[in-house]
Amino acid sequence: MRIVRYASPTGMSFGVLDGDGQVAQIEGHPFGQISFTGQRHAAADVRLLSPILPSKVVCVGKNYADHVAEMKTGDAPKEPLLFLKPSTSVIGPGDAIRIPPGSTNVHHEAELAVVIGARGARHVTEEQAVASIFGYTIGNDVTERDMQRADNQWTRAKGFDSFCPIGPWIETDLAGIGKDPADLQVTCTVDGELRQDGRTSQLLFGIPTLISYISQVMTLLPGDVVLTGTPAGVGPLRAGGSVTCAIEGLGELTNSVTGADTASTAS
């Protein structure tokens, strides 16, 4: 099932996107029993938003060996390397990634995103972790690389508004479409140029390990998102460009790139 969050002339709603390009509106949120309102829209007539608004986005750094090598910042971690992106960094498909004022080194990072389900996750084992998963979507862990290197911690570099595109939908049953989250192709294309091409089978720490590990540190709430790491090939984004992250079975997440929002920074 493909869960979307969308804007229509009647407001914002959750819905189910079917194979005929129709969005069937559901009552309330998508956790628990799905109940349809009877309202339907052609997908072309609505604007897809980020499919979820998480309380937090928990990210995993250096989780592909080839990405560790290209960053040249030491060996692969012995345990998952965690950091957070604020909820205010989340944007949806088609929204603009905004380059911060004075920045010239903003990078894309295509990632498989795991959405936590209704039961949440607190102190779960790896065996229990799968039951905490609602579904999967695509994320782009946009990063200001110079700030990341200068600060020695990553909050500023990865926390700007618009630095966490998520979408286009949440797939709740990858197995049902013949896909395994442990072996999905992950790609990123910038202005038509293929930059990243990896597979989730290359993850140093798999999804159950990550959820269990994170849940020993903090409670994962329904709708929280875990970004599982990025393969090699990260590189710069330029104002006026476009970036598309794609994951097998999950579609494509495309965002434009714009310069700094001068209106919000004017004194």
Residue pairs with C-beta under 8 A, 6 or more apart in sequence:
1 16
1 34
1 135
1 171
1 172
1 173
2 16
2 17
2 18
2 169
2 170
2 171
2 172
3 14
3 15
3 16
3 17
3 30
3 51
3 135
3 169
3 170
3 172
4 14
4 15
4 16
4 17
4 23
4 48
4 49
4 51
4 168
4 169
4 170
5 12
5 13
5 14
5 15
5 48
5 49
5 50
5 51
5 52
5 53
5 92
6 12
6 13
6 14
6 15
6 23
6 41
6 46
6 47
6 48
6 49
7 46
7 47
7 49
8 41
8 45
8 46
8 47
10 39
12 49
13 25
13 26
13 39
14 25
14 26
14 28
14 29
14 30
15 23
15 24
15 25
15 26
15 41
16 23
16 24
16 26
16 34
16 36
17 23
17 43
17 169
18 24
21 42
21 43
21 44
22 40
22 41
22 42
22 43
23 40
23 41
23 42
23 43
23 46
24 36
24 39
24 40
25 36
25 37
25 38
25 39
25 40
25 41
26 34
26 35
26 36
26 37
27 35
27 36
27 37
28 35
30 134
30 170
31 117
31 118
31 134
31 222
31 223
32 118
47 94
48 92
48 93
48 94
48 167
48 168
48 169
49 92
49 167
50 90
50 91
50 92
50 93
50 165
50 166
50 167
51 92
51 115
51 137
51 166
51 167
51 168
51 169
51 170
52 115
52 137
52 166
52 170
52 223
52 225
53 87
53 90
53 223
54 87
54 90
54 115
54 221
54 223
54 224
54 225
55 87
55 221
55 223
55 224
56 84
56 85
56 86
56 87
56 218
56 221
56 224
56 225
57 84
57 85
57 86
57 87
57 89
57 90
57 139
57 164
57 224
57 225
57 226
57 227
58 82
58 83
58 84
58 214
58 218
58 220
58 224
58 225
58 226
58 227
59 82
59 83
59 84
59 85
59 111
59 141
59 158
59 226
59 227
59 229
60 80
60 81
60 82
60 205
60 210
60 226
60 227
60 228
60 229
61 77
61 81
61 82
61 83
61 154
61 229
62 68
62 71
62 73
62 76
62 77
62 81
62 204
62 229
63 80
63 81
63 203
63 204
63 205
63 228
63 229
63 230
64 198
64 202
64 203
64 204
64 229
64 230
64 231
64 232
65 76
65 202
65 204
66 198
66 202
66 231
66 232
67 229
67 230
67 231
67 232
67 234
68 74
68 75
68 76
69 232
70 232
70 233
70 234
76 204
77 204
79 213
80 205
80 209
80 210
80 213
80 214
82 213
82 214
82 217
83 153
83 154
83 155
83 158
84 155
84 159
85 141
85 158
85 159
85 163
85 164
85 227
86 159
88 161
89 142
89 158
89 159
89 160
89 161
89 162
89 163
89 164
90 164
90 165
90 166
91 97
91 162
91 164
91 165
91 166
91 255
92 165
92 166
92 167
92 168
93 165
93 167
93 168
93 253
93 254
93 255
94 254
94 255
94 256
95 162
95 165
95 255
95 256
96 162
96 255
96 256
96 257
96 258
97 106
97 140
97 142
97 162
97 163
97 165
97 237
97 243
97 255
97 256
97 257
97 258
98 160
98 161
98 162
98 258
98 259
98 260
98 261
99 106
99 237
99 239
99 257
99 258
99 259
99 260
100 106
100 144
100 160
100 260
101 260
101 262
101 265
102 260
103 144
103 146
103 147
103 260
104 146
104 236
105 144
105 145
105 146
105 236
106 142
106 143
106 144
106 145
106 236
106 237
106 257
107 142
107 143
107 144
107 145
107 234
107 235
107 236
107 237
108 140
108 142
108 188
108 190
108 195
108 196
108 234
108 235
108 237
108 243
108 245
109 140
109 141
109 142
109 143
109 188
109 230
109 234
110 138
110 139
110 140
110 186
110 187
110 188
110 196
110 230
110 231
110 245
110 246
110 247
111 138
111 139
111 140
111 141
111 186
111 227
111 228
111 229
111 230
111 245
112 136
112 138
112 139
112 181
112 184
112 186
112 200
112 227
112 228
112 247
112 250
113 136
113 137
113 138
113 139
113 166
113 225
113 226
113 227
113 228
114 133
114 136
114 181
114 207
114 210
114 211
114 225
114 226
114 228
115 133
115 134
115 135
115 136
115 137
115 170
115 223
115 224
115 225
116 132
116 133
116 134
116 211
116 220
116 221
116 222
116 223
116 224
116 225
116 226
117 131
117 132
117 133
117 134
117 135
117 222
118 134
118 222
119 131
119 132
119 222
120 132
120 219
120 220
120 221
120 222
120 224
121 129
121 132
121 211
121 212
121 214
121 215
121 219
121 220
122 215
122 219
122 220
123 215
123 216
124 131
124 132
124 211
124 212
124 215
125 212
126 208
126 209
126 211
126 212
127 208
128 212
129 207
129 208
129 209
129 211
129 212
129 215
130 207
130 208
132 211
132 215
132 220
133 207
133 211
134 170
134 172
134 222
134 223
135 170
135 171
135 172
135 173
135 174
136 170
136 171
136 174
136 181
136 247
136 250
137 166
137 167
137 168
137 169
137 170
137 171
137 225
137 250
138 166
138 167
138 168
138 245
138 246
138 247
138 250
138 251
138 252
138 253
139 164
139 165
139 166
139 225
139 227
139 245
139 253
140 164
140 165
140 166
140 188
140 243
140 245
140 253
140 255
141 158
141 163
141 164
141 227
141 230
142 158
142 160
142 162
142 163
142 164
142 165
142 237
143 154
143 157
143 158
143 163
143 234
144 156
144 157
144 158
144 160
144 163
145 157
146 157
147 156
147 157
148 154
148 157
148 158
151 157
164 227
165 245
165 253
165 255
166 225
166 253
167 253
168 251
168 252
168 253
169 250
169 251
171 177
171 249
171 250
174 180
174 181
174 184
174 249
177 249
178 249
179 248
179 249
181 200
181 207
182 200
182 201
182 203
182 206
182 207
183 199
183 200
183 201
184 199
184 200
184 247
184 248
184 249
184 250
185 197
185 198
185 199
185 246
185 247
185 248
186 196
186 197
186 198
186 199
186 200
186 230
186 231
186 245
186 246
186 247
186 248
187 194
187 196
187 197
187 198
187 245
187 246
187 247
188 194
188 195
188 196
188 233
188 243
188 244
188 245
188 246
189 195
189 243
189 244
189 246
190 235
190 237
190 241
190 242
190 243
190 244
191 241
191 242
195 233
195 234
195 235
196 230
196 231
196 232
196 233
196 234
197 231
197 233
198 230
198 231
198 232
198 233
199 231
200 207
200 228
202 231
203 228
203 229
204 229
205 213
205 229
207 226
207 228
210 226
210 228
211 220
211 226
214 220
214 226
220 226
237 243
237 257
238 257
239 257
239 258
239 259
240 257
240 258
241 256
241 257
242 254
242 255
242 256
242 257
243 254
243 255
243 257
244 252
244 253
244 254
245 252
245 253
245 254
246 252
246 253
